[in-house]
Amino acid sequence: MSFHDPLVDRFASHPGWGCFMARPEPLPADGDPIALVGVDVPLTDLKRSETTDNRIWNDIARRINAYPFRTSDQCSEKHYRDVFEFLRLNNGVVRRVVECGVFHGGLSVELAGCAVAFDLAIDLVDVNPGALLAAWHRIARTFPEALDRVRLFLGELPNYVQAVAADPDFDAALVHHDGSHRFPVVMRDLASLYYVHKRVHALIIQDTHLRHSDPSNFCFVDAAVAAVFGIDPRYQPVGTTFVTTTTPAGYRRGEKHNVYFQAGRPEGMLIPIAENRFLYPHPLIHRLDDFVQCPARQREAA
Ligand SMILES: C[S@@+](CC[C@H](N)C(=O)[O-])C[C@H]1O[C@@H](n2cnc3c(N)ncnc32)[C@H](O)[C@@H]1O
């Protein structure tokens, strides 16, 4: 394995790496869950509209907006709304949502609301155990009745696929990808879905419009989609599409670690799995293990 993600190296020594986590203990009422994440970012205060023509969305939005702490929710409101619409339209078809990359739980909390409304199971997957805990405690404050439907998995998507591949309850899944944005990592994540593709209904992948100022960041999510599904996958755009190349608030020209959004490219792509072909990996050449950066520690020890 030539490319090692420093973020994965940071967390893969955790004893629970590559496994589902035990149900977390409650936090004290005044404890802010994002303190558990251990990553400093500007907080965004993203509110969800409570006045749309859909009562279920408005109820979910109202409860998300009542959360007493600030967070950094990383997708546009349109992206969050499009994910909701997909789940609403596929009510009874999609039975499980796998969210890869949770951070402060911006989407996770919405998925928890959808889990109750549309009878879904939710698996949250992240390399950072603090992010999983923060998302859990945000759900606990916002949709406590959803907690029995939520599981936390510490590791990357290929680790998760290894864990559920033999589980018949893993079926009719929507996979939402907003984890690493580095080409080699996203490519491995998407390739791992090949090994369970008959049980994945659709993939929604975020930040397919994003570029990073530092070339060694390898931030090419859309290119990883092309590597796995070809340059012309069947997809629907999700979220915001900017008419011109756009930089986020706080952008300073020439500084490293800036990002920009490509003109005319969608924030996210909805990829129905049955309507697409995996051009990579090759069923006779690759094995799921080829895409696992750091195997589960318990598997290693066994
Ligand atoms: C952009 S944030 C996710 C934001 C979230 N979807 C939201 O609605 O605000 C990215 C998250 O992906 C996690 N991450 C980074 N690399 C990962 C990987 N290889 N596998 C799984 N999660 C990863 C980070 O720890 C972080 O929590």
The ligand as an SDF file (V2000), in Angstrom:
LIG
                    3D

 27 29  0  0  0  0  0  0  0  0999 V2000
  -16.0200   17.0720    5.7510 C   0  0  0  0  0  0  0  0  0  0  0  0
  -16.1600   16.2070    7.2570 S   0  0  0  0  0  0  0  0  0  0  0  0
  -17.7870   15.4880    7.1960 C   0  0  0  0  0  0  0  0  0  0  0  0
  -18.8750   16.5040    7.3640 C   0  0  0  0  0  0  0  0  0  0  0  0
  -20.2770   15.9710    7.5720 C   0  0  0  0  0  0  0  0  0  0  0  0
  -20.6990   15.0890    6.5020 N   0  0  0  0  0  0  0  0  0  0  0  0
  -21.2850   17.0980    7.7390 C   0  0  0  0  0  0  0  0  0  0  0  0
  -22.4630   16.9260    7.3410 O   0  0  0  0  0  0  0  0  0  0  0  0
  -20.9240   18.1520    8.2880 O   0  0  0  0  0  0  0  0  0  0  0  0
  -15.0770   14.8630    7.0160 C   0  0  0  0  0  0  0  0  0  0  0  0
  -15.0570   13.7950    8.0860 C   0  0  0  0  0  0  0  0  0  0  0  0
  -14.4450   12.6590    7.4880 O   0  0  0  0  0  0  0  0  0  0  0  0
  -13.6020   12.0210    8.4250 C   0  0  0  0  0  0  0  0  0  0  0  0
  -12.6020   11.2840    7.6330 N   0  0  0  0  0  0  0  0  0  0  0  0
  -11.4450   11.7150    7.0850 C   0  0  0  0  0  0  0  0  0  0  0  0
  -10.8400   10.7170    6.4220 N   0  0  0  0  0  0  0  0  0  0  0  0
  -11.6480    9.6370    6.5370 C   0  0  0  0  0  0  0  0  0  0  0  0
  -11.5680    8.3020    6.0580 C   0  0  0  0  0  0  0  0  0  0  0  0
  -10.5240    7.8820    5.3250 N   0  0  0  0  0  0  0  0  0  0  0  0
  -12.5700    7.4480    6.3600 N   0  0  0  0  0  0  0  0  0  0  0  0
  -13.6420    7.8540    7.1270 C   0  0  0  0  0  0  0  0  0  0  0  0
  -13.7520    9.1090    7.6190 N   0  0  0  0  0  0  0  0  0  0  0  0
  -12.7780    9.9930    7.3160 C   0  0  0  0  0  0  0  0  0  0  0  0
  -13.0420   13.1540    9.2820 C   0  0  0  0  0  0  0  0  0  0  0  0
  -12.6220   12.6630   10.5360 O   0  0  0  0  0  0  0  0  0  0  0  0
  -14.2560   14.0880    9.3470 C   0  0  0  0  0  0  0  0  0  0  0  0
  -15.0300   13.7850   10.4810 O   0  0  0  0  0  0  0  0  0  0  0  0
  1  2  1  0
  2  3  1  0
  2 10  1  0
  3  4  1  0
  4  5  1  0
  5  6  1  0
  5  7  1  0
  7  8  2  0
  7  9  1  0
 10 11  1  0
 11 12  1  0
 11 26  1  0
 12 13  1  0
 13 14  1  0
 13 24  1  0
 14 15  1  0
 14 23  1  0
 15 16  2  0
 16 17  1  0
 17 18  1  0
 17 23  2  0
 18 19  1  0
 18 20  2  0
 20 21  1  0
 21 22  2  0
 22 23  1  0
 24 25  1  0
 24 26  1  0
 26 27  1  0
M  CHG  2   2   1   9  -1
M  END
$$$$
